Amino acid sequence: GAVVSQHPSRVICKSGTSVKIECRSLDFQATTMFWYRQFPKKSLMLMATSNEGSKATYEQGVEKDKFLINHASLTLSTLTVTSAHPEDSSFYICSARVAGGLEETQYFGPGTRLLVL
Amino acid sequence: GENVEQHPSTLSVQEGDSAVIKCTYSDSASNYFPWYKQELGKRPQLIIDIRSNVGEKKDQRIAVTLNKTAKHFSLHITETQPEDSAVYFCAPNSGNTPLVFGKGTRLSVIA
């Protein structure tokens, strides 16, 4: 149980275009989802907390107008990287907490590798 | 916010030896202490966790010990195997906040 999927697993796009990444909880409802970014040989850095039905909470230094987050249902959150640039190339990983479950446990998706040319 | 430090940043051990990774944190409200293992290009996977009401937890070759007074907890891997080679992250948490990860420890087990 507690499976999180992401789509796509990898994407290559041209500079200036937008890319949407989906994060789904497959067998549970998630009122809260989190988006992380990981550069090569670095740790996971929290970008934002996505709450179902309300605005996302962004970490300091993360541009909310560049990284659009939508959490329209209890099983789906999307991250859109707008006007992507090469420096946005990274590994993006989402995670989710089970609604009504142990509040600390986060289940991670497999990640999306983004390459901006 | 939580200030997390992991040591060492890299660790090489011979197969069969033990490995210990230490995580120190700053937030005295932290009450949940997980360790994650991440293989190259994969998602982080929870391998063991402990809550503040206990001092030690063991699961086969893996154990976690907690010292709340000193604000640190450690991951112990015994009888290491090549498949234990990965990056390990700690993420101390107070329960109602997102996991914030340490910088990671790259473990190499040499056959």
Interface residues (C-beta under 8 A of the other chain):
Chain A: F34 K42 S43 L44 L46 T49 F91 I93 S95 E103 E104 T105 Q106 F108 G109 P110 G111 R113
Chain B: Y32 P34 G41 K42 R43 P44 Q45 L46 D49 F89 N93 G95 N96 P98 L99 V100 F101 G102 K103 G104
